[in-house]
Amino acid sequence: MEVEKLAQTFVSLADTLVDDFDVFDLLHMLTSRCREVLGAAATGLLLADSEGRLHVTVASSESARLLDLFQLQNDEGPCLECFRTGEPVRAGLPDAAVTRWPAFAPAAVSEGFTTVLALPLRLRGEVIGALNVFGDGDNESIQEEDIPVAQCLADAATIAILQDRLAHDRNVLTDQLQFALNSRVAIEQAKGALASRLDIGTGEAFDLLRARSRQTRRRLVDVAAEVVNAGVATGWDSLTEPAKTPERRQDT
Amino acid sequence: MLPQGWSTLIALLDGHPDADPMTRVQRLCDLCVQVSGATGATLAISSGDLRSTVCATDPVSDRLEELQLTFSEGPAVTAVKDGWSVLVPDLADGSDTRWPLFAPAAVEQGARAYFTFPVQVGAIRLGVLSLYRAVSGMVGPERIRDIRVLADAAAVLLTVGTGVQAAEAFVWALDDRSRFRAEVHQAVGATTVQLGVTAGQAFALLCAHAFATGTPIAGVAADIMAKRLTLQSS
């Protein structure tokens, strides 16, 4: 575990929360930092919708296979267990988990993962989602003692979501969750549209969306909506040669 | 509270196998009133700045929708614009100055509380589901959950209803849990570019193709993203 990176993460977080911030950018930063701090292979954050279904909201990598792996946990897997019990779930793959998660565990193993950890996103006794961490080293690559650190990052994500809600002067948390989930859908739609228009992968399409969001200082979800609703209109093709992106402190 | 599960909801909306889309929209609005304890409900479709009422359970609901069209302001206008639900527990509360024209006019019509939920799938803004109550007060979280389920059903209903007439296609799309996968949304985006259609139309075409070929929606989406399939516009 890298203490310095963890400290930096919380400094960035404090720095970001005072501003009018993009909750997606922040959650993206948190999942990426969580991956670095724990030396994990991949991390993702899932939020529950009004029906209690879990949806991937951000992931440390936009690879479709990874996103699918997270999404599988809508039916079974550590995130779902963690979401239902409100307790951390840590398991070695495949030995401990194949009988427990017959669909999820083999899929995770085939992606090269050996350990999985799921932490609840808790708010006043209610579980609103889960943070998922995959390790790919030996079976002990994610230790029991990493759990409190990861839980801190999960709590920070909850604060970020709440803070965004306050910034928008909203009444109910479910509204905030619904907005985050719907925004994720818009981002996926925009990734598909850009990938098809520019003949690139969806991961690369996401990078372009992020670059445009930063260049224009607009929220990722607003840029995504513009892409989807622009139809056949042009203007995005210039993105194949993106202008230099100004670096932002929390993501360096 | 609504019974859990889509199949029950579908059964409620789909009392007759040959029910037309309009009948289903009416059932949905009636159900919305039942589960929420509201006095009335409306479902309106939106396209850009334009909105038109598809269904209203009573004349007051219809009038509230009309007022917002006339004034170009109101909770439903805000909900459509921002993609947020807007909950107004007391329209007569003078400290809320967001709708200076609509609020007093609505109170005059007999509405005290107004709750409005965008009907949307990602960037596809389809419309808005609105409820009013004759007495003031906030609606409880359980009831909000139920209304969201119905708004989600309305999204599929409006999409499939406009693109595909077959009732079975609607049931198919609503019952297919794979429609929540990331790839499905990506395929919707890709189809808008390939066919030059709106995202709503693309989603409808995807549902229709899945139904016609008996494939899960995620399977059709995977084929589109892997360039093994391009949908044909109808």
Boltz contact constraints between the chains, C-beta under 6 A:
constraints:
  - contact:
      token1: [A, 50]
      token2: [B, 145]
      max_distance: 6.0
  - contact:
      token1: [A, 50]
      token2: [B, 148]
      max_distance: 6.0
  - contact:
      token1: [A, 67]
      token2: [B, 182]
      max_distance: 6.0
  - contact:
      token1: [A, 71]
      token2: [B, 181]
      max_distance: 6.0
  - contact:
      token1: [A, 171]
      token2: [B, 87]
      max_distance: 6.0
  - contact:
      token1: [A, 175]
      token2: [B, 85]
      max_distance: 6.0
  - contact:
      token1: [A, 185]
      token2: [B, 122]
      max_distance: 6.0
  - contact:
      token1: [A, 185]
      token2: [B, 185]
      max_distance: 6.0
  - contact:
      token1: [A, 186]
      token2: [B, 122]
      max_distance: 6.0
  - contact:
      token1: [A, 186]
      token2: [B, 123]
      max_distance: 6.0
  - contact:
      token1: [A, 188]
      token2: [B, 182]
      max_distance: 6.0
  - contact:
      token1: [A, 188]
      token2: [B, 185]
      max_distance: 6.0
  - contact:
      token1: [A, 188]
      token2: [B, 186]
      max_distance: 6.0
  - contact:
      token1: [A, 189]
      token2: [B, 122]
      max_distance: 6.0
  - contact:
      token1: [A, 189]
      token2: [B, 123]
      max_distance: 6.0
  - contact:
      token1: [A, 189]
      token2: [B, 185]
      max_distance: 6.0
  - contact:
      token1: [A, 189]
      token2: [B, 188]
      max_distance: 6.0
  - contact:
      token1: [A, 189]
      token2: [B, 189]
      max_distance: 6.0
  - contact:
      token1: [A, 190]
      token2: [B, 189]
      max_distance: 6.0
  - contact:
      token1: [A, 191]
      token2: [B, 186]
      max_distance: 6.0
  - contact:
      token1: [A, 192]
      token2: [B, 186]
      max_distance: 6.0
  - contact:
      token1: [A, 192]
      token2: [B, 187]
      max_distance: 6.0
  - contact:
      token1: [A, 192]
      token2: [B, 189]
      max_distance: 6.0
  - contact:
      token1: [A, 192]
      token2: [B, 190]
      max_distance: 6.0
  - contact:
      token1: [A, 193]
      token2: [B, 189]
      max_distance: 6.0
  - contact:
      token1: [A, 193]
      token2: [B, 192]
      max_distance: 6.0
  - contact:
      token1: [A, 193]
      token2: [B, 193]
      max_distance: 6.0
  - contact:
      token1: [A, 196]
      token2: [B, 190]
      max_distance: 6.0
  - contact:
      token1: [A, 196]
      token2: [B, 193]
      max_distance: 6.0
  - contact:
      token1: [A, 196]
      token2: [B, 194]
      max_distance: 6.0
  - contact:
      token1: [A, 197]
      token2: [B, 193]
      max_distance: 6.0
  - contact:
      token1: [A, 202]
      token2: [B, 186]
      max_distance: 6.0
  - contact:
      token1: [A, 225]
      token2: [B, 123]
      max_distance: 6.0
  - contact:
      token1: [A, 228]
      token2: [B, 123]
      max_distance: 6.0
  - contact:
      token1: [A, 228]
      token2: [B, 189]
      max_distance: 6.0
  - contact:
      token1: [A, 228]
      token2: [B, 199]
      max_distance: 6.0
  - contact:
      token1: [A, 229]
      token2: [B, 123]
      max_distance: 6.0
  - contact:
      token1: [A, 232]
      token2: [B, 196]
      max_distance: 6.0
